Amino acid sequence: MDEHGEYLLRFIYVYVKDWSTAEDILQEVFVAYYLKSHQFESRSSLKTYLSKMAINRCHDHLRSWKNRRIVFSDAMTQWISSSKSTEKTYEHQVVRSDLIKNVMELPITYRESIILYYYQQLTMKEISELLACPENTIKTRLRRAKRLLKNNTDSSEWEGFQDEQI
């Protein structure tokens, strides 16, 4: 937990976009690993194994009815209260970068590819093993995600990605 806990918490947060939910999922991952640690065959690193477990738990959470209900109620609350706290909304928007916001708004398949490649700095092969899909699929997802980001992001924030080839 000490070695991989913080990494996994941030990793899970990228998926679920809520710290308390990320902490709950992290705890589930570590409990599941504790109960099934004998199944770990050391074909990959422990970090990769735990990351895969975390991805599966995140996908389960995102598909759950409970999550959909929470997302809907949060959106309604924000819509109702948006006129009351315009100053706080402005402060929140100033702090948050457009690029980060746009990455977080990408569909999950594109978001996970971007995060794993740029933020976690995994290779295409590692990502394909982690997500259990071909390398060319990862390349396509990255290319499509970059195209979506380019269309939705200011050119000054896009400079770092302009000349890069996938």
Secondary structure, DSSP 8 states (H G I E B T S, - for coil): -TTTHHHHHHHHHHHH--HHHHHHHHHHHHHHHHHHGGG---SS-HHHHHHHHHHHHHHHHHHSHHHHHHHHHHHHHHHHHTTT-HHHHHHHHHHS-HHHHHHHHS-HHHHHHHIIIIIS---HHHHHHHHTS-HHHHHHHHHHHHHHHHHHS-HHHHGGGTT---
